[in-house]
């Protein structure tokens, strides 16, 4: 590390010492250009002006004085032309125009031999064109002289002639050679940044693109290869060490195929973030793949106009608003200009964190209220409804940890089932417009207490939709990446501690989605729900937890991390489902969202089931409560029976 820092300091000293030399060399080349132009126009092709030796000397001195004085005063030789943009060339054009006007005036006023206006204009114009051509050639040679092509070698020779500098020799050995996937605006922009920045750690060697108009050609001296041409042999020939993805809109399946192809070949892969919209703090960023991206899922597209319009000027109550999903719901709702947001949570620290975040972001523009309360506390909930009269209620409050709930069945039923029932009844009592419940794929043919309680909640919501004026809906999705208690934070901690990374069974597969996607689905369901719908997201292909662990270890760069199987936990099954086989699917306007419909239970049936659960919970015995839950949720199965079917 110290040796690298010393090399960098030495490089900077060398560059600083060489700057004056390059500047004076450029002056010298401009003088050569001027001399050639003057000899041609004033001596060889003097035309009708027929200047004497004295006249030629007078015109040479006068024009040279005007041109070079203007360039010095205009700080033309203070520009770093290797990075020169259009503004630098405009400055040169402006200074030479001023020089010509001064030259014209002085030639008229001073007692010197005169030449025609056309010859004066030609003298100034050709000098300007020569200076522009010289600088453009120098800039292009500097950018592209390090390419391993015939053209690159020629440009390298020109660069040495211009400035005594060998292209790329300053840090060429230290820089990482990369191939850029995508020769579009983003990819070319990245290449330009890398070529123009002497401190960049990367140097582009080639583009990989499917556009036939670009393949086989060069951009900034960098060859463009097709995907078929970008073989390991070709990449090795150009000494490519890393691959950079620079196509933000690339199809997920295509990205996955390319990722696996180059990853299996041993290349390190990166992503180039390029802001496609003007966002606060948006920056270009070259980074590793995020674990979320390695799921290669198609992003959920939300109908913003319809969703935003629905929540505008509404009073929204979010239970569990301090949790992973609840807090993201608050963030997204805050952008939709609601009349009021009420965060209700039993965990005060989570609610406080969201409150402070939104206060900083919106200040007094957002009417935000915090209520610390459990949804099992009926009287406390009544006070909240009486105080605010919420129009929309989103229930994101739940006990969701599968193994813990297996040993705390009574508490899981109280919070998840009775809490949901409290909210449903208060919605009817206080005239709410809509009630939305956050559900889970574990509610489908559940093998654990948590999933069974959520299935019971779905039945409560569907039954409530058959009577009353409130519109009800529920949303069902898979595991949420990065949420509290999820597998991603666990793997990160285990990797940070040096391993091992633990998976319960290498055969386990799960559906995944991001927190923003989960929140968007909940919010959109509220905007498009008619009544009684159970919304399901098309989550693509399920992911093997083993693959997830391997990818996270690979991304961390830490060597020697082991993966250990610990055995299935209580209530855990090898796979999850999003649908009950007997349920039917309806399409929505969003191609990734579907509606499940099954026969809703009557209000009497729901009350009977709830009474069975209450009687069991009153005993305080978790085993009795679990058996009662099994009796009221017909699809609640034992995990060993389900896992045996696919073992």
Buried (B, 14 or more C-beta within 10 A) or exposed (E): EEEEEEEEEEBEEEEEEBEEEBBEBBBEBBEEBBEEBBEBBBEEEBEEBEBEEEBBBBBBEBBBBBBBBBBEEBEBBEBEBBBBEEEBBEBBEEBBEBBBEBBBEBBEEEEBBBBEEEBBEBBBEBBBEBBBEBBEBBBBBBBBBBBEBEEBBEBBEBBBEBBEBBBBEBBEEEBBBBBBBBBBEBBBBBBBBBBBEBEBEBBBBBBBBBEEEBBEEBBBBBBBBBBEBBEEEBBEEBEBBBBBBBBBEBEBEBBBEBBEBBBEEEBBBBBBBBEEEEEEEEEEEBEBBEBBBBBBBEEBEBBEEEBBEBBEEBBBBBBBBBBBBBBBBBBBBBEBBBEBBBBBBBBEEBBBEBBEBBEEEBEEEBEBBBBBBBBBBBEBBBEBBEEBEBBBBBBBBBBBBBBBBBEBBBBBBBBBBBBBBBBBBBBBEBEBBBBBBBBBBBBBBBBBBBBBBBBBBBBBBBBBBBEBEBBBBBBBBBBBBBBEEBBBEEBBEBBEEEBBBBBBBEBBBBBBBBBBBBBBBBBBBBBBBEBBBBBBBBBBEBBBBBEBBBBBBBBBEEEEBEBEEEEBBBBBBBBBBBBBEEBEEEEBEBEBBBBBEBEBBEBEEBEEBBEBBBEBBEEEBBEBBBEBBBEBBEBBBEBEEBBEEEE
